[in-house]
Amino acid sequence: MIHIGEEIHAQLKSKRMKVVEFSRQINTNRNNVYDIFTRQSIDSGLLCKISEALEFDFFRLYSLPLSQNKNIQQIPDPQEKLKEIEDIKFQNEKLLKENTILKERIKDKDLIIELLRSSL
């Protein structure tokens, strides 16, 4: 089991953020921040504020062990889905350009055939 308070404290240190600044960002006082560092569990609303303040997804710390359990249904990662959509858009644009070029070639071919027929 993870100790969320220790993880938050470690992330705060790695960001080199002062406790006072952090407490201001999550709308609490210094003493409450030190209390957070001792907690093994935390309210999800507060964890969301902390994640935003430290620009770190603490929820992933809980979901990583769960993602290895094949019995638990997984929600697709939105970033992966966005990347997949962007790849599809890129391929679509590429195919549209290729289609336009091929249509032009067919027109040219038809014109050449017409010219050859008329010259006979």
C-alpha positions in Angstrom: 0.0 0.0 0.0 1.3 3.4 -0.8 1.7 6.2 1.8 0.2 9.1 -0.1 1.4 11.7 2.4 5.0 10.6 1.8 4.5 10.7 -1.9 3.1 14.2 -1.7 5.9 15.4 0.4 8.5 13.8 -2.0 6.8 15.5 -4.9 6.8 18.9 -3.1 10.5 18.5 -2.5 11.2 17.6 -6.0 9.4 20.7 -7.2 11.3 22.7 -4.7 8.1 24.4 -3.6 7.8 26.0 -0.2 5.2 24.6 2.2 3.6 28.1 2.5 3.2 28.4 -1.2 1.8 24.9 -1.5 -0.7 25.6 1.4 -1.9 28.7 -0.3 -2.5 26.8 -3.6 -4.6 24.2 -1.9 -6.4 26.7 0.4 -5.2 25.5 3.8 -2.6 26.4 6.4 1.0 25.1 7.0 -0.1 22.9 9.9 -2.6 21.1 7.7 0.0 20.5 5.1 2.3 18.9 7.6 -0.7 16.8 8.7 -1.2 15.7 5.0 2.4 14.5 4.9 1.6 12.0 7.7 -1.6 10.6 6.1 -1.8 7.1 4.5 -5.0 7.9 2.8 -6.6 11.1 1.6 -9.9 12.5 0.4 -10.2 12.4 -3.4 -11.2 16.1 -3.7 -8.2 17.2 -1.7 -6.0 14.9 -3.7 -7.3 16.5 -6.9 -6.3 19.9 -5.6 -2.9 18.6 -4.6 -2.4 17.0 -8.0 -3.2 20.3 -9.7 -0.9 22.3 -7.4 2.0 20.0 -7.8 1.3 19.2 -11.5 1.5 15.5 -10.7 -1.2 12.8 -11.1 -1.3 11.2 -7.7 -4.3 9.1 -8.7 -1.9 7.1 -11.0 -0.1 5.9 -7.9 -3.2 4.1 -7.0 -4.2 2.9 -10.4 -0.8 1.5 -11.5 -1.1 -1.6 -9.3 -4.7 -2.0 -10.3 -3.7 -1.9 -14.0 -1.7 -5.0 -13.6 -4.7 -6.9 -12.2 -6.4 -8.6 -15.2 -9.7 -9.0 -13.4 -10.3 -5.3 -13.1 -11.8 -3.5 -16.1 -9.4 -0.8 -17.4 -10.5 2.6 -18.7 -8.5 3.6 -21.7 -5.9 6.4 -21.2 -7.4 9.6 -22.7 -3.9 10.7 -23.9 -3.5 7.4 -25.9 -6.9 7.9 -27.4 -6.1 11.5 -28.4 -2.8 10.3 -30.0 -4.7 7.6 -31.9 -7.3 10.1 -33.2 -4.4 12.4 -34.3 -2.8 9.5 -36.1 -6.1 8.7 -37.9 -6.6 12.4 -38.9 -3.0 12.5 -40.3 -3.6 9.3 -42.3 -7.0 10.7 -43.5 -5.4 13.9 -44.7 -2.7 11.9 -46.5 -5.2 9.7 -48.2 -7.3 12.7 -49.3 -4.3 14.3 -50.9 -3.4 11.0 -52.6 -7.0 10.7 -53.8 -6.9 14.2 -55.3 -3.7 13.4 -57.1 -5.1 10.1 -58.5 -8.2 11.9 -59.7 -6.0 14.4 -61.6 -4.1 11.6 -63.2 -7.3 9.9 -64.3 -8.4 13.2 -65.9 -5.1 13.5 -67.6 -5.3 9.9 -68.8 -8.9 10.5 -70.1 -7.7 13.6 -71.9 -4.8 11.7 -73.6 -7.1 8.9 -74.7 -9.6 11.5 -76.1 -6.7 13.2 -78.0 -5.4 10.0 -79.4 -8.9 9.0 -80.6 -9.5 12.3 -82.2 -6.1 12.2 -84.0 -7.0 8.9 -85.7 
